Amino acid sequence: MSDRLHAFEAIDNFRDYGDYATAAGRRVRHGRLFRSAHHGRASAADLERLA
């Protein structure tokens, strides 16, 4: 698994956008911008980890 991908019990495709280039020519810092699939079925452990 890539270091960009983070494993959760019920949230799919959770990833860190760190080090991606921005339109301004800079880089996104690791741990600042994340994306994932829908959180509607997130477990209590998933929600605690997100907090």
C-alpha positions as CSV (number, residue, x, y, z in Angstrom):
1,M,0.0,0.0,0.0
2,S,1.2,3.5,-0.9
3,D,2.2,5.8,1.9
4,R,-0.5,8.1,0.5
5,L,-3.3,5.6,1.2
6,H,-4.6,5.2,4.7
7,A,-6.6,2.1,5.8
8,F,-9.9,2.5,7.6
9,E,-12.5,-0.1,8.5
10,A,-15.3,1.3,6.4
11,I,-14.0,4.4,4.6
12,D,-12.7,3.6,1.1
13,N,-10.0,5.3,-0.9
14,F,-8.8,7.6,1.9
15,R,-5.6,9.3,0.7
16,D,-3.2,12.1,1.5
17,Y,-2.7,14.7,-1.3
18,G,0.7,15.7,0.2
19,D,3.4,16.5,-2.3
20,Y,1.0,17.0,-5.2
21,A,1.7,20.2,-7.2
22,T,-0.7,23.2,-7.0
23,A,-1.7,25.5,-9.8
24,A,0.5,28.1,-8.2
25,G,3.6,25.9,-8.7
26,R,4.0,25.0,-5.0
27,R,3.4,21.6,-3.3
28,V,0.7,20.5,-0.9
29,R,2.1,19.6,2.5
30,H,1.6,16.1,3.8
31,G,-1.2,15.8,6.3
32,R,-3.0,18.9,5.1
33,L,-5.4,17.8,2.4
34,F,-7.2,14.4,2.2
35,R,-9.9,12.8,0.0
36,S,-11.9,9.7,0.3
37,A,-15.1,8.0,-0.6
38,H,-18.4,8.5,1.3
39,H,-18.2,8.5,5.1
40,G,-21.8,7.4,5.7
41,R,-20.8,3.9,6.9
42,A,-17.7,5.0,8.9
43,S,-17.2,2.9,12.1
44,A,-16.7,4.4,15.5
45,A,-13.0,3.6,15.2
46,D,-12.9,5.4,11.8
47,L,-14.5,8.5,13.3
48,E,-12.1,8.5,16.2
49,R,-9.1,8.2,13.9
50,L,-10.4,11.1,11.8
51,A,-10.8,13.3,14.9
